[in-house]
């Protein structure tokens, strides 16, 4: 039996700037939130600050100011004199930094302790806004091209998937079971009514389907390679491993492109819902903070 190795070209590494940026920034945001909470707790235990002390007071002022500056980002979209003041990416990064730094200062200020009722309401409204911002950031990169502020285009995503479909037909021809499973997944994910495409649960459903599919595809690839022995030798074994990685990358890339198209309408719908909820939360936070500040100075 002849070796499969010469029959299939090894796929070059797949570089998708949008996906890489989304994954990298999502991991960075998650790590930043975890570090912010842990470091705020550590600073509070180390310094033992009281909210009523001078240092605690000014930390609270700095935190409230940072949260207030969050309004600059949405204001830039509406104020003509701010629209050309620097690239959207920089504004968004600053917005995220303030969205993490502000709550960090507030947590240090409060010392993770709930005092009066107005302080508790102000703290929890801030935490709701911060959590909402992290969720919004996760959804944002699914419907925009990285942090550029430019919205992704469904037509371009479909064109990319169509081109990739031919690559799967060619490179996975020697593993027909895996190829057929990939095409079956593509058909099931895309051939649904428009209303179901925009359903809020759709991203989770597609993610689960893709997760199950890739396990089956990996198994089919491994089985096919085991059935086609190669000549002994280190170089041949290395080629076989490269081929295995190449076939897996091709499968993963196709699944990712299908997910981008199949989930796009749902992410758009979720982003619009998030935007409707996030802004009122932001205003509630500001009102509660102002009441808290007034109460501190009056009483």
PEVEN-V910395 format. One record per residue. N is the residue number from 1. BURIAL is I if it has 16 or more other ideal C-beta (glycine too) atoms within 10 Angstrom, else O. Layout:
n->N burial->BURIAL
n->N burial->BURIAL
This chain:
n->1 burial->O
n->2 burial->O
n->3 burial->O
n->4 burial->I
n->5 burial->I
n->6 burial->O
n->7 burial->O
n->8 burial->I
n->9 burial->O
n->10 burial->O
n->11 burial->I
n->12 burial->O
n->13 burial->O
n->14 burial->O
n->15 burial->O
n->16 burial->O
n->17 burial->O
n->18 burial->I
n->19 burial->I
n->20 burial->O
n->21 burial->O
n->22 burial->I
n->23 burial->O
n->24 burial->O
n->25 burial->I
n->26 burial->I
n->27 burial->O
n->28 burial->O
n->29 burial->I
n->30 burial->O
n->31 burial->O
n->32 burial->I
n->33 burial->I
n->34 burial->O
n->35 burial->O
n->36 burial->I
n->37 burial->O
n->38 burial->O
n->39 burial->O
n->40 burial->I
n->41 burial->O
n->42 burial->O
n->43 burial->I
n->44 burial->I
n->45 burial->O
n->46 burial->O
n->47 burial->O
n->48 burial->O
n->49 burial->I
n->50 burial->O
n->51 burial->I
n->52 burial->O
n->53 burial->O
n->54 burial->O
n->55 burial->O
n->56 burial->I
n->57 burial->O
n->58 burial->O
n->59 burial->I
n->60 burial->I
n->61 burial->O
n->62 burial->I
n->63 burial->I
n->64 burial->I
n->65 burial->O
n->66 burial->I
n->67 burial->I
n->68 burial->O
n->69 burial->O
n->70 burial->I
n->71 burial->O
n->72 burial->O
n->73 burial->I
n->74 burial->O
n->75 burial->O
n->76 burial->I
n->77 burial->O
n->78 burial->O
n->79 burial->O
n->80 burial->O
n->81 burial->O
n->82 burial->O
n->83 burial->O
n->84 burial->O
n->85 burial->O
n->86 burial->O
n->87 burial->O
n->88 burial->I
n->89 burial->O
n->90 burial->O
n->91 burial->I
n->92 burial->I
n->93 burial->O
n->94 burial->I
n->95 burial->I
n->96 burial->I
n->97 burial->O
n->98 burial->I
n->99 burial->I
n->100 burial->I
n->101 burial->I
n->102 burial->I
n->103 burial->I
n->104 burial->I
n->105 burial->I
n->106 burial->I
n->107 burial->I
n->108 burial->I
n->109 burial->I
n->110 burial->I
n->111 burial->I
n->112 burial->O
n->113 burial->O
n->114 burial->O
n->115 burial->O
n->116 burial->O
n->117 burial->O
n->118 burial->I
n->119 burial->I
n->120 burial->O
n->121 burial->I
n->122 burial->I
n->123 burial->I
n->124 burial->O
n->125 burial->I
n->126 burial->I
n->127 burial->O
n->128 burial->I
n->129 burial->I
n->130 burial->I
n->131 burial->O
n->132 burial->I
n->133 burial->I
n->134 burial->I
n->135 burial->O
n->136 burial->I
n->137 burial->I
n->138 burial->I
n->139 burial->I
n->140 burial->I
n->141 burial->I
n->142 burial->I
n->143 burial->I
n->144 burial->I
n->145 burial->I
n->146 burial->I
n->147 burial->I
n->148 burial->O
n->149 burial->O
n->150 burial->O
n->151 burial->O
n->152 burial->I
n->153 burial->O
n->154 burial->O
n->155 burial->O
n->156 burial->O
n->157 burial->I
n->158 burial->O
n->159 burial->O
n->160 burial->I
n->161 burial->I
n->162 burial->O
n->163 burial->O
n->164 burial->I
n->165 burial->I
n->166 burial->O
n->167 burial->O
n->168 burial->I
n->169 burial->O
n->170 burial->O
n->171 burial->I
n->172 burial->I
n->173 burial->O
n->174 burial->I
n->175 burial->I
n->176 burial->O
n->177 burial->O
n->178 burial->I
n->179 burial->I
n->180 burial->O
n->181 burial->I
n->182 burial->I
n->183 burial->I
n->184 burial->O
n->185 burial->I
n->186 burial->I
n->187 burial->O
n->188 burial->O
n->189 burial->I
n->190 burial->O
n->191 burial->O
n->192 burial->O
n->193 burial->O
n->194 burial->O
n->195 burial->O
n->196 burial->O
n->197 burial->I
n->198 burial->I
n->199 burial->I
n->200 burial->O
n->201 burial->O
n->202 burial->I
n->203 burial->I
n->204 burial->O
n->205 burial->I
n->206 burial->I
n->207 burial->O
n->208 burial->O
n->209 burial->I
n->210 burial->I
n->211 burial->O
n->212 burial->O
n->213 burial->I
n->214 burial->I
n->215 burial->O
n->216 burial->O
n->217 burial->I
n->218 burial->I
n->219 burial->O
n->220 burial->I
n->221 burial->I
n->222 burial->O
n->223 burial->O
n->224 burial->I
n->225 burial->I
n->226 burial->O
n->227 burial->O
n->228 burial->I
n->229 burial->O
n->230 burial->I
n->231 burial->O
n->232 burial->O
n->233 burial->O
n->234 burial->O
n->235 burial->O
n->236 burial->O
n->237 burial->O
n->238 burial->O
n->239 burial->I
n->240 burial->I
n->241 burial->O
n->242 burial->O
n->243 burial->I
n->244 burial->I
n->245 burial->O
n->246 burial->I
n->247 burial->I
n->248 burial->I
n->249 burial->I
n->250 burial->I
n->251 burial->I
n->252 burial->O
n->253 burial->I
n->254 burial->I
n->255 burial->I
n->256 burial->I
n->257 burial->I
n->258 burial->I
n->259 burial->I
n->260 burial->I
n->261 burial->I
n->262 burial->I
n->263 burial->I
n->264 burial->I
n->265 burial->I
n->266 burial->I
n->267 burial->I
n->268 burial->I
n->269 burial->I
n->270 burial->I
n->271 burial->I
n->272 burial->O
n->273 burial->O
n->274 burial->I
n->275 burial->O
n->276 burial->O
n->277 burial->O
n->278 burial->I
n->279 burial->O
n->280 burial->O
n->281 burial->I
n->282 burial->I
n->283 burial->O
n->284 burial->I
n->285 burial->I
n->286 burial->I
n->287 burial->O
n->288 burial->I
n->289 burial->I
n->290 burial->O
n->291 burial->O
n->292 burial->I
n->293 burial->O
n->294 burial->O
n->295 burial->O
n->296 burial->O
n->297 burial->O
n->298 burial->O
n->299 burial->O
